[in-house]
Amino acid sequence: MLKRTTSEEELSSHLSDAGNAARFTRQYRGRLLHCEGAGWLLYDGTRWQQAGSEITRLAKATVSKIYAEAGRYGPLEQRKAVTAWALKSESERSIRAMVSLAECELPVKADALDQDPWLLNCTNGTLNLRTGELQKHNPKDLIT
C-alpha cells in the first residue's frame, strides 16, 4: 500500500514547530525567500531586500493567526488545544524554530539573484534595456 503524503495544508494544522513553519511558509510564499549566506529576503513590491528584524515581526503575525484558527474548530477541547498551542508558540524559542524550519521551504540560491544584467530596477518599474520597455516590478525577476 502506498503511503499518502502530508500536504502543506494538513501539516499546517499540526500543533508543532513544523506545523507553524508550514503556516509561515503558506502565509508568506511569494513575499519571502531564504538565501543561504544572505539570510531572509523580503519582497517590498519593487525588489528583494534583506528582511532583518522584519522576519520576527512576520513570524509573530503568523502565530497570532493561530488564535483565529482555533475559532474554526467545533469541539471545545480542540479549540482549547489550539489556543494553548498558540500561547506556547509565542515564545522566542518557538518563533525561532518556526523561522528556522521554514528556511528550506522558501530557498533561493545567491547566483539566481540579479541574474539578468539587462533588467534595471527603477522606482516606477523595471526597465528592460534590450527592448527599452518599462515593465511592472515582478518578484520572479529576483532583483535586489
DSSP file with accessible surface (Angstrom, degrees, kcal/mol):
  #  RESIDUE AA STRUCTURE BP1 BP2  ACC     N-H-->O    O-->H-N    N-H-->O    O-->H-N    TCO  KAPPA ALPHA  PHI   PSI    X-CA   Y-CA   Z-CA
    1    1 A M              0   0  239      0, 0.0     2,-0.3     0, 0.0     0, 0.0   0.000 360.0 360.0 360.0 136.1    0.0    0.0    0.0
    2    2 A L        -     0   0  165      1,-0.1     2,-0.4     0, 0.0     0, 0.0  -0.581 360.0-123.8 -77.9 137.2    1.3    3.5   -0.9
    3    3 A K        -     0   0  197     -2,-0.3     2,-0.3     1,-0.0    -1,-0.1  -0.669  25.3-124.0 -81.4 130.6    1.7    5.9    2.0
    4    4 A R        -     0   0  186     -2,-0.4     2,-0.2     1,-0.1    -1,-0.0  -0.576  24.2-127.7 -75.4 133.2   -0.2    9.1    1.5
    5    5 A T        -     0   0  122     -2,-0.3     2,-0.5     1,-0.1    -1,-0.1  -0.534  21.8-113.0 -81.4 151.5    2.0   12.2    1.7
    6    6 A T        -     0   0   85     -2,-0.2     2,-0.1     4,-0.1    -1,-0.1  -0.704  29.4-137.4 -85.5 124.8    1.0   15.0    4.0
    7    7 A S     >  -     0   0   53     -2,-0.5     4,-2.8     1,-0.1     5,-0.2  -0.384  23.1-111.2 -75.9 161.5    0.0   18.2    2.2
    8    8 A E  H  > S+     0   0   65      1,-0.2     4,-2.4     2,-0.2     5,-0.1   0.893 119.8  55.1 -59.9 -37.2    1.2   21.5    3.4
    9    9 A E  H  > S+     0   0  117      2,-0.2     4,-0.6     1,-0.2    -1,-0.2   0.927 110.4  44.5 -62.5 -44.5   -2.4   22.3    4.4
   10   10 A E  H >4 S+     0   0   59      1,-0.2     3,-1.1     2,-0.2     4,-0.3   0.926 113.5  50.4 -66.1 -42.2   -2.6   19.2    6.5
   11   11 A L  H >< S+     0   0   54     -4,-2.8     3,-2.1     1,-0.3    -2,-0.2   0.882 102.2  61.7 -64.0 -36.2    0.8   19.8    8.1
   12   12 A S  H 3< S+     0   0    4     -4,-2.4    -1,-0.3     1,-0.3    -2,-0.2   0.715  96.6  59.5 -67.1 -17.0   -0.1   23.4    8.9
   13   13 A S  T << S+     0   0   49     -3,-1.1    -1,-0.3    -4,-0.6    -2,-0.2   0.593  83.1 107.7 -85.1  -7.7   -2.9   22.1   11.2
   14   14 A H  S <  S-     0   0   83     -3,-2.1     2,-1.5    -4,-0.3    -3,-0.0  -0.449  74.2-132.4 -68.2 139.5   -0.3   20.2   13.2
   15   15 A L  S    S+     0   0   67     -2,-0.1     2,-0.3     4,-0.1    -1,-0.1  -0.631  72.9  94.9 -92.7  76.5    0.4   21.7   16.6
   16   16 A S  S  > S-     0   0   38     -2,-1.5     4,-2.4    -4,-0.1     5,-0.2  -0.944  91.0 -97.7-154.3 168.2    4.1   21.6   16.3
   17   17 A D  H  > S+     0   0   35     -2,-0.3     4,-2.4     1,-0.2     5,-0.2   0.903 125.6  51.9 -61.8 -39.1    7.1   23.7   15.2
   18   18 A A  H  > S+     0   0   45      2,-0.2     4,-2.1     1,-0.2    -1,-0.2   0.892 108.2  51.3 -64.7 -38.9    6.9   22.1   11.8
   19   19 A G  H  > S+     0   0    0      2,-0.2     4,-2.1     1,-0.2    -2,-0.2   0.907 109.9  49.5 -62.9 -40.5    3.2   22.9   11.6
   20   20 A N  H  X S+     0   0    0     -4,-2.4     4,-2.7     2,-0.2    -2,-0.2   0.894 108.3  53.2 -65.6 -38.5    4.0   26.5   12.4
   21   21 A A  H  X S+     0   0    5     -4,-2.4     4,-2.8     1,-0.2    -1,-0.2   0.899 108.5  50.4 -62.7 -38.5    6.7   26.6    9.7
   22   22 A A  H  X S+     0   0    7     -4,-2.1     4,-2.5     2,-0.2    -2,-0.2   0.899 110.3  49.6 -65.9 -39.6    4.1   25.3    7.2
   23   23 A R  H  X S+     0   0    9     -4,-2.1     4,-2.4     2,-0.2    -2,-0.2   0.940 112.9  47.1 -60.5 -48.7    1.7   28.1    8.3
   24   24 A F  H  X S+     0   0    0     -4,-2.7     4,-2.1     2,-0.2    -2,-0.2   0.928 112.5  49.4 -59.4 -47.1    4.5   30.7    7.9
   25   25 A T  H  X S+     0   0    0     -4,-2.8     4,-1.4     1,-0.2    -1,-0.2   0.923 112.4  47.1 -60.2 -46.8    5.5   29.3    4.5
   26   26 A R  H  < S+     0   0   92     -4,-2.5     3,-0.3     1,-0.2    -1,-0.2   0.910 113.0  49.7 -63.3 -40.0    1.9   29.4    3.2
   27   27 A Q  H  < S+     0   0   59     -4,-2.4    -1,-0.2    -5,-0.2    -2,-0.2   0.861 122.8  29.0 -69.4 -34.7    1.3   32.9    4.6
   28   28 A Y  H >X S+     0   0   10     -4,-2.1     3,-2.5    -5,-0.2     4,-1.5   0.337  77.7 134.3-116.0   9.5    4.5   34.5    3.0
   29   29 A R  B 3< S+a   32   0A 128     -4,-1.4     4,-0.1     1,-0.3    77,-0.0  -0.355  80.4  24.0 -58.3 131.4    5.2   32.4   -0.1
   30   30 A G  T 34 S+     0   0   47      2,-0.6    -1,-0.3   109,-0.0     3,-0.1   0.174 121.9  59.2  95.4 -19.0    6.0   34.9   -2.8
   31   31 A R  T <4 S+     0   0  108     -3,-2.5    12,-2.7     1,-0.2     2,-0.4   0.563 103.8  46.8-112.5 -18.9    7.0   37.6   -0.3
   32   32 A L  E  <  +aB  29  42A   0     -4,-1.5    -2,-0.6    10,-0.2     2,-0.3  -0.975  54.7 174.4-128.6 144.1    9.9   35.8    1.4
   33   33 A L  E     - B   0  41A  27      8,-2.2     8,-3.4    -2,-0.4     2,-0.5  -0.971  21.9-139.4-137.7 153.4   12.9   33.9    0.3
   34   34 A H  E     -cB 107  40A  28     72,-3.8    74,-1.9    -2,-0.3     2,-0.5  -0.970  15.6-169.5-117.6 124.4   15.8   32.4    2.2
   35   35 A C  E >>  -cB 108  39A   1      4,-2.8     4,-3.1    -2,-0.5     3,-1.3  -0.955  26.8-122.7-113.8 118.2   19.2   32.7    0.7
   36   36 A E  T 34 S+     0   0  180     -2,-0.5    74,-0.2    72,-0.5    -2,-0.0  -0.386 100.6  15.4 -60.1 127.7   22.0   30.7    2.4
   37   37 A G  T 34 S+     0   0   87     -2,-0.1    -1,-0.3     1,-0.1     0, 0.0  -0.097 129.0  53.5  98.0 -35.4   24.7   33.2    3.3
   38   38 A A  T <4 S-     0   0   38     -3,-1.3    -2,-0.2     1,-0.2     2,-0.2   0.634  94.2-148.6-103.7 -20.8   22.4   36.3    2.9
   39   39 A G  E  <  -B   35   0A  23     -4,-3.1    -4,-2.8    11,-0.1    -1,-0.2  -0.502  50.7  -0.9  88.2-154.9   19.6   35.2    5.1
   40   40 A W  E     -B   34   0A  22     -6,-0.2    11,-2.6    -2,-0.2    12,-0.5  -0.512  60.2-160.3 -78.0 137.3   15.9   36.1    4.7
   41   41 A L  E     -BD  33  50A   6     -8,-3.4    -8,-2.2     9,-0.3     2,-0.4  -0.959   2.5-158.7-118.0 136.4   14.9   38.3    1.8
   42   42 A L  E     -BD  32  49A  20      7,-3.4     7,-2.1    -2,-0.4     2,-0.6  -0.945  15.7-133.0-117.0 131.2   11.6   40.2    1.7
   43   43 A Y  E     - D   0  48A  28    -12,-2.7     5,-0.2    -2,-0.4   101,-0.0  -0.747  18.1-171.9 -84.4 121.8    9.9   41.5   -1.5
   44   44 A D        -     0   0   65      3,-2.4    -1,-0.1    -2,-0.6     4,-0.1   0.268  57.0 -89.6 -98.8  11.1    8.9   45.1   -0.9
   45   45 A G  S    S+     0   0   40      2,-0.2    92,-0.2   -14,-0.1     3,-0.1   0.174 123.7  42.1 101.9 -18.1    6.9   45.5   -4.1
   46   46 A T  S    S-     0   0   46      1,-0.5     2,-0.3    91,-0.1    92,-0.2   0.577 121.2  -5.4-128.1 -27.1    9.9   46.7   -6.1
   47   47 A R        -     0   0   97     -5,-0.1    -3,-2.4    90,-0.1     2,-0.5  -0.979  68.4 -96.4-161.7 165.9   12.9   44.5   -5.1
   48   48 A W  E     +D   43   0A   7     95,-3.0     2,-0.3    -2,-0.3    -5,-0.2  -0.808  47.2 170.5 -90.8 131.0   14.1   41.8   -2.8
   49   49 A Q  E     -D   42   0A  73     -7,-2.1    -7,-3.4    -2,-0.5     2,-0.0  -0.953  43.7 -78.1-139.1 160.0   15.9   43.1    0.2
   50   50 A Q  E     -D   41   0A 135     -2,-0.3    -9,-0.3    -9,-0.2     4,-0.1  -0.343  35.5-148.5 -60.1 133.5   17.3   41.7    3.5
   51   51 A A    >   +     0   0   10    -11,-2.6     3,-1.9     1,-0.2     4,-0.2   0.788  29.0 171.7 -76.8 -30.3   14.4   41.2    5.9
   52   52 A G  T >  S-     0   0   57    -12,-0.5     3,-1.4     1,-0.3     4,-0.3  -0.232  71.6 -10.6  56.2-136.1   16.4   41.8    9.1
   53   53 A S  T >> S+     0   0  107      1,-0.3     4,-1.4     2,-0.2     3,-0.8   0.642 121.3  83.1 -72.5 -11.1   14.2   42.0   12.2
   54   54 A E  H <> S+     0   0   58     -3,-1.9     4,-2.6     1,-0.2    -1,-0.3   0.825  79.8  67.0 -60.2 -29.1   11.1   42.2   10.0
   55   55 A I  H <> S+     0   0   16     -3,-1.4     4,-2.2     1,-0.2    -1,-0.2   0.898  99.4  49.4 -61.0 -37.7   11.3   38.4    9.8
   56   56 A T  H <> S+     0   0   69     -3,-0.8     4,-2.6    -4,-0.3    -1,-0.2   0.918 109.5  51.2 -68.0 -41.0   10.5   38.2   13.5
   57   57 A R  H  X S+     0   0  126     -4,-1.4     4,-2.0     1,-0.2    -2,-0.2   0.933 111.5  47.8 -62.5 -41.8    7.5   40.5   13.2
   58   58 A L  H  X S+     0   0    2     -4,-2.6     4,-1.8     1,-0.2    -1,-0.2   0.898 110.8  51.4 -65.8 -39.6    6.2   38.4   10.3
   59   59 A A  H  X S+     0   0    0     -4,-2.2     4,-2.1    -5,-0.2    -1,-0.2   0.912 108.8  50.7 -63.6 -41.2    6.6   35.2   12.4
   60   60 A K  H  X S+     0   0  122     -4,-2.6     4,-2.3     1,-0.2    -1,-0.2   0.880 107.1  54.5 -64.9 -34.3    4.8   36.8   15.3
   61   61 A A  H  X S+     0   0   26     -4,-2.0     4,-1.2     2,-0.2    -1,-0.2   0.887 106.1  52.3 -65.7 -36.9    1.9   37.7   12.9
   62   62 A T  H  X S+     0   0    2     -4,-1.8     4,-0.6     1,-0.2     3,-0.4   0.930 108.7  50.3 -62.5 -44.0    1.8   34.0   11.8
   63   63 A V  H >X S+     0   0    3     -4,-2.1     3,-1.7     1,-0.2     4,-0.7   0.920 104.8  57.1 -61.7 -41.0    1.5   33.0   15.5
   64   64 A S  H >X S+     0   0   65     -4,-2.3     4,-0.7     1,-0.3     3,-0.7   0.834  99.7  59.9 -62.8 -27.4   -1.3   35.5   16.1
   65   65 A K  H 3X S+     0   0  118     -4,-1.2     4,-2.0    -3,-0.4    -1,-0.3   0.690  88.7  72.3 -73.9 -15.9   -3.3   33.8   13.3
   66   66 A I  H <X S+     0   0    1     -3,-1.7     4,-1.9    -4,-0.6    -1,-0.2   0.875  91.7  57.7 -66.4 -32.3   -3.3   30.5   15.2
   67   67 A Y  H <X S+     0   0   75     -3,-0.7     4,-1.0    -4,-0.7    -1,-0.2   0.927 107.1  47.1 -62.2 -42.2   -5.8   32.0   17.6
   68   68 A A  H >< S+     0   0   66     -4,-0.7     3,-0.5     1,-0.2     4,-0.5   0.882 107.3  58.0 -65.0 -36.1   -8.1   32.7   14.7
   69   69 A E  H >< S+     0   0   11     -4,-2.0     3,-1.6     1,-0.2     4,-0.3   0.886  98.5  60.1 -60.0 -37.8   -7.5   29.1   13.6
   70   70 A A  H >< S+     0   0    3     -4,-1.9     3,-1.5     1,-0.3    -1,-0.2   0.862  96.5  61.0 -59.9 -34.9   -8.7   27.9   17.0
   71   71 A G  T << S+     0   0   59     -4,-1.0    -1,-0.3    -3,-0.5    -2,-0.2   0.674  93.6  64.8 -68.3 -15.0  -12.1   29.5   16.3
   72   72 A R  T <  S+     0   0  173     -3,-1.6     2,-0.3    -4,-0.5    -1,-0.3   0.550  84.0  92.0 -85.2  -8.0  -12.6   27.3   13.2
   73   73 A Y    <   -     0   0   60     -3,-1.5     6,-0.1    -4,-0.3    -3,-0.0  -0.680  63.9-152.7 -88.6 144.2  -12.8   24.1   15.3
   74   74 A G  S    S+     0   0   54     -2,-0.3    -1,-0.1     4,-0.0     5,-0.0   0.982  70.2  70.7 -78.9 -63.4  -16.1   22.9   16.6
   75   75 A P  S  > S-     0   0   76      0, 0.0     4,-2.0     0, 0.0     3,-0.4  -0.287  77.6-132.5 -64.2 139.1  -15.4   20.9   19.7
   76   76 A L  H  > S+     0   0   91      1,-0.2     4,-2.7     2,-0.2     5,-0.2   0.872 104.9  57.5 -58.0 -39.2  -14.4   23.0   22.7
   77   77 A E  H  > S+     0   0  132      1,-0.2     4,-2.2     2,-0.2    -1,-0.2   0.893 106.7  48.4 -62.9 -39.8  -11.5   20.7   23.6
   78   78 A Q  H  > S+     0   0   92     -3,-0.4     4,-2.5     2,-0.2     5,-0.2   0.915 110.9  50.4 -65.9 -42.8  -10.0   21.2   20.1
   79   79 A R  H  X S+     0   0   88     -4,-2.0     4,-2.4     1,-0.2    -2,-0.2   0.917 111.4  49.3 -60.9 -41.0  -10.4   25.0   20.4
   80   80 A K  H  X S+     0   0  115     -4,-2.7     4,-2.6     2,-0.2    -1,-0.2   0.908 110.7  49.8 -64.2 -42.1   -8.7   24.9   23.8
   81   81 A A  H  X S+     0   0   48     -4,-2.2     4,-2.2     2,-0.2    -2,-0.2   0.920 113.0  45.7 -64.7 -43.2   -5.8   22.8   22.5
   82   82 A V  H  X S+     0   0    5     -4,-2.5     4,-2.6     2,-0.2    -2,-0.2   0.909 113.0  50.4 -68.9 -39.3   -5.2   25.1   19.5
   83   83 A T  H  X S+     0   0   61     -4,-2.4     4,-2.3    -5,-0.2    -2,-0.2   0.924 110.5  49.6 -63.3 -42.2   -5.4   28.2   21.8
   84   84 A A  H  X S+     0   0   60     -4,-2.6     4,-2.3     1,-0.2    -1,-0.2   0.900 110.7  50.7 -63.0 -39.0   -2.9   26.6   24.2
   85   85 A W  H  X S+     0   0   27     -4,-2.2     4,-2.6     2,-0.2    -2,-0.2   0.910 107.7  52.9 -65.5 -40.7   -0.6   25.9   21.2
   86   86 A A  H  X S+     0   0    0     -4,-2.6     4,-0.6     2,-0.2    -2,-0.2   0.930 109.5  49.0 -59.5 -43.7   -0.9   29.5   20.1
   87   87 A L  H >< S+     0   0  109     -4,-2.3     3,-1.1     1,-0.2    -2,-0.2   0.936 112.8  46.8 -62.4 -44.0    0.1   30.7   23.5
   88   88 A K  H >< S+     0   0  127     -4,-2.3     3,-1.6     1,-0.3     6,-0.3   0.871 105.7  61.0 -65.1 -34.7    3.1   28.3   23.6
   89   89 A S  H 3< S+     0   0    0     -4,-2.6    -1,-0.3     1,-0.3    -2,-0.2   0.629  87.8  73.6 -70.4 -13.6    4.1   29.4   20.0
   90   90 A E  T << S+     0   0   98     -3,-1.1    -1,-0.3    -4,-0.6    -2,-0.2   0.606  74.2 107.7 -75.5  -9.5    4.5   33.0   21.2
   91   91 A S  S <> S-     0   0   49     -3,-1.6     4,-2.4    -4,-0.2     5,-0.2  -0.295  81.0-120.6 -69.2 153.5    7.8   32.0   23.0
   92   92 A E  H  > S+     0   0  141      1,-0.2     4,-2.9     2,-0.2     5,-0.2   0.911 113.8  54.3 -59.6 -41.0   11.1   33.2   21.5
   93   93 A R  H  > S+     0   0  115      1,-0.2     4,-2.4     2,-0.2    -1,-0.2   0.928 109.9  46.3 -60.2 -44.7   12.2   29.5   21.1
   94   94 A S  H  > S+     0   0    1     -6,-0.3     4,-2.5     2,-0.2    -1,-0.2   0.886 112.6  49.5 -67.8 -38.9    9.1   28.6   19.2
   95   95 A I  H  X S+     0   0   15     -4,-2.4     4,-2.4     2,-0.2     5,-0.2   0.938 112.4  47.7 -66.5 -44.1    9.3   31.6   16.9
   96   96 A R  H  X S+     0   0  144     -4,-2.9     4,-2.7     1,-0.2    -2,-0.2   0.911 112.2  50.6 -61.8 -40.6   13.0   30.9   16.2
   97   97 A A  H  X S+     0   0   20     -4,-2.4     4,-2.8    -5,-0.2     5,-0.2   0.918 109.8  50.0 -63.8 -43.2   12.2   27.3   15.5
   98   98 A M  H  X S+     0   0    0     -4,-2.5     4,-1.5     2,-0.2    -2,-0.2   0.945 113.8  44.7 -60.4 -47.8    9.4   28.2   13.1
   99   99 A V  H  X S+     0   0   17     -4,-2.4     4,-0.8     1,-0.2    -2,-0.2   0.924 114.4  49.5 -64.4 -42.6   11.6   30.6   11.1
  100  100 A S  H >< S+     0   0   67     -4,-2.7     3,-0.8     1,-0.2     4,-0.4   0.923 111.2  48.2 -63.7 -44.4   14.5   28.1   11.1
  101  101 A L  H 3< S+     0   0   77     -4,-2.8     3,-0.4     1,-0.2    -1,-0.2   0.780 107.4  57.3 -69.0 -24.4   12.3   25.3    9.8
  102  102 A A  H >X S+     0   0    0     -4,-1.5     3,-1.5    -5,-0.2     4,-0.9   0.687  83.9  85.0 -79.7 -16.5   10.8   27.5    7.1
  103  103 A E  G X< S+     0   0   71     -4,-0.8     3,-0.8    -3,-0.8   -69,-0.3   0.888  89.5  48.1 -53.3 -44.7   14.2   28.3    5.6
  104  104 A C  G 34 S+     0   0   91     -4,-0.4    -1,-0.3    -3,-0.4    -2,-0.1   0.625 106.1  60.0 -75.8  -9.7   14.3   25.1    3.5
  105  105 A E  G <4 S+     0   0   92     -3,-1.5    -1,-0.2     1,-0.2    -2,-0.2   0.674 111.7  36.0 -89.2 -19.4   10.7   25.7    2.2
  106  106 A L  S << S+     0   0    7     -4,-0.9   -72,-3.8    -3,-0.8    -1,-0.2  -0.353  85.3 162.5-129.2  53.2   11.5   29.1    0.6
  107  107 A P  E     +c   34   0A  88      0, 0.0     2,-0.3     0, 0.0   -72,-0.2  -0.385  15.4 174.9 -82.1 151.4   15.0   28.7   -0.8
  108  108 A V  E     -c   35   0A  18    -74,-1.9   -72,-0.5    -2,-0.1     2,-0.3  -0.966  27.6-127.8-145.2 139.4   16.8   30.8   -3.4
  109  109 A K    >>  -     0   0  159     -2,-0.3     3,-1.9   -74,-0.1     4,-0.6  -0.677  20.0-125.2 -86.2 143.9   20.4   30.4   -4.5
  110  110 A A  G >4 S+     0   0   64     -2,-0.3     3,-1.3     1,-0.3    -1,-0.1   0.864 110.2  58.1 -56.5 -36.7   22.6   33.5   -4.4
  111  111 A D  G 34 S+     0   0  118      1,-0.3    -1,-0.3     3,-0.0    -2,-0.0   0.598  97.0  63.0 -75.2  -5.4   23.6   33.1   -8.0
  112  112 A A  G X4 S+     0   0   32     -3,-1.9     3,-0.8     2,-0.1    -1,-0.3   0.682  86.0  92.9 -86.2 -17.6   19.9   33.2   -9.0
  113  113 A L  T << S+     0   0   27     -3,-1.3    30,-0.2    -4,-0.6    29,-0.1  -0.504  99.1   1.1 -78.5 143.6   19.6   36.8   -7.7
  114  114 A D  T 3  S+     0   0   79     28,-3.0    -1,-0.2    27,-0.2    29,-0.1   0.849  84.4 152.9  50.5  40.9   20.1   39.7  -10.1
  115  115 A Q    <   +     0   0  132     -3,-0.8    -2,-0.1    26,-0.4    -1,-0.1   0.840  49.6  67.6 -70.2 -37.8   20.7   37.2  -12.9
  116  116 A D    >   -     0   0   56     25,-0.4     3,-1.7     1,-0.1    -1,-0.1  -0.760  58.9-170.0 -95.8 107.8   19.6   39.3  -15.9
  117  117 A P  T 3  S+     0   0  105      0, 0.0    -1,-0.1     0, 0.0    -2,-0.1   0.626  83.8  66.5 -70.4  -8.8   22.0   42.2  -16.5
  118  118 A W  T 3  S+     0   0  116     10,-0.1    11,-3.4    11,-0.0     2,-0.6   0.425  83.4  85.0 -92.5   1.0   19.5   43.7  -19.0
  119  119 A L  E <   -E  128   0B  27     -3,-1.7     2,-0.6     9,-0.2     9,-0.2  -0.915  59.4-169.5-106.0 123.5   16.9   44.4  -16.3
  120  120 A L  E     -E  127   0B  89      7,-2.7     7,-3.1    -2,-0.6     2,-0.4  -0.953  17.6-136.3-114.3 118.0   17.3   47.7  -14.5
  121  121 A N  E     +E  126   0B  44     -2,-0.6     2,-0.3     5,-0.2     5,-0.2  -0.580  29.1 174.8 -77.1 129.1   15.2   48.3  -11.4
  122  122 A C  E >   -E  125   0B  40      3,-2.6     3,-1.1    -2,-0.4    15,-0.0  -0.841  44.8-105.9-126.3 167.2   13.7   51.8  -11.2
  123  123 A T  T 3  S+     0   0  138     -2,-0.3     3,-0.1     1,-0.2    -1,-0.0   0.830 120.2  40.9 -65.6 -29.0   11.2   53.3   -8.7
  124  124 A N  T 3  S-     0   0  115      1,-0.2     2,-0.3    12,-0.0    -1,-0.2   0.302 130.4 -49.6-103.5   8.7    8.3   53.1  -11.3
  125  125 A G  E <   -E  122   0B   0     -3,-1.1    -3,-2.6    11,-0.1     2,-0.6  -0.943  69.9 -60.6 154.6-171.4    9.1   49.7  -12.8
  126  126 A T  E     -EF 121 135B   1      9,-2.7     9,-3.4    -2,-0.3     2,-0.6  -0.941  43.5-142.5-110.7 121.3   11.8   47.5  -14.3
  127  127 A L  E     -EF 120 134B  49     -7,-3.1    -7,-2.7    -2,-0.6     2,-0.9  -0.748   5.9-146.7 -86.7 120.8   13.4   48.9  -17.4
  128  128 A N  E  >  -E  119   0B  22      5,-3.1     4,-2.9    -2,-0.6     5,-0.5  -0.802   8.5-163.0 -85.7 108.3   14.3   46.2  -20.0
  129  129 A L  T  4 S+     0   0   80    -11,-3.4    -1,-0.2    -2,-0.9   -10,-0.1   0.699  84.9  58.7 -70.6 -17.9   17.4   47.5  -21.5
  130  130 A R  T  4 S+     0   0  151    -12,-0.4    -1,-0.2     1,-0.1   -11,-0.1   0.905 123.6  19.0 -72.1 -44.3   17.1   45.2  -24.5
  131  131 A T  T  4 S-     0   0   89     -3,-0.2    -2,-0.2     2,-0.2    -1,-0.1   0.589  94.6-126.6-104.0 -16.5   13.7   46.5  -25.6
  132  132 A G     <  +     0   0   55     -4,-2.9     2,-0.3     1,-0.3    -3,-0.2   0.509  62.9 142.1  79.3   3.0   13.5   49.9  -23.8
  133  133 A E        -     0   0  113     -5,-0.5    -5,-3.1    -6,-0.1     2,-0.7  -0.592  50.8-137.3 -82.9 137.3   10.2   48.8  -22.3
  134  134 A L  E     -F  127   0B  82     -2,-0.3    -7,-0.2    -7,-0.2     2,-0.2  -0.862  29.6-168.4 -92.2 115.4    9.3   49.7  -18.8
  135  135 A Q  E     -F  126   0B  49     -9,-3.4    -9,-2.7    -2,-0.7     2,-0.1  -0.642  27.4 -94.9-101.2 161.2    7.8   46.6  -17.2
  136  136 A K        -     0   0  189     -2,-0.2   -11,-0.1   -11,-0.2    -1,-0.1  -0.422  53.7 -91.5 -67.0 150.0    5.9   46.2  -13.9
  137  137 A H        -     0   0   40    -92,-0.2    -1,-0.1    -2,-0.1   -90,-0.1  -0.385  48.0-168.4 -60.4 142.3    8.0   45.1  -11.0
  138  138 A N    >   -     0   0   68    -92,-0.2     3,-2.0     1,-0.1     5,-0.4  -0.966  25.2-150.1-140.6 119.5    8.0   41.3  -10.7
  139  139 A P  G >  S+     0   0   42      0, 0.0     3,-1.8     0, 0.0    -1,-0.1   0.811  97.1  68.3 -59.8 -24.7    9.3   39.3   -7.8
  140  140 A K  G 3  S+     0   0  178      1,-0.3    -3,-0.0     2,-0.1  -110,-0.0   0.691  84.9  70.0 -69.5 -15.3   10.2   36.5  -10.2
  141  141 A D  G <  S-     0   0   43     -3,-2.0   -25,-0.4     2,-0.1   -26,-0.4   0.684  95.3-144.8 -71.6 -17.0   12.9   38.7  -11.7
  142  142 A L    <   +     0   0   34     -3,-1.8   -28,-3.0    -4,-0.3     2,-0.4   0.858  34.5 167.9  54.2  42.4   14.7   38.2   -8.4
  143  143 A I              0   0   19     -5,-0.4   -95,-3.0   -30,-0.2    -1,-0.2  -0.732 360.0 360.0 -88.2 131.1   16.1   41.8   -8.5
  144  144 A T              0   0   67     -2,-0.4    -1,-0.1   -97,-0.2   -94,-0.1   0.408 360.0 360.0-104.7 360.0   17.7   43.0   -5.3
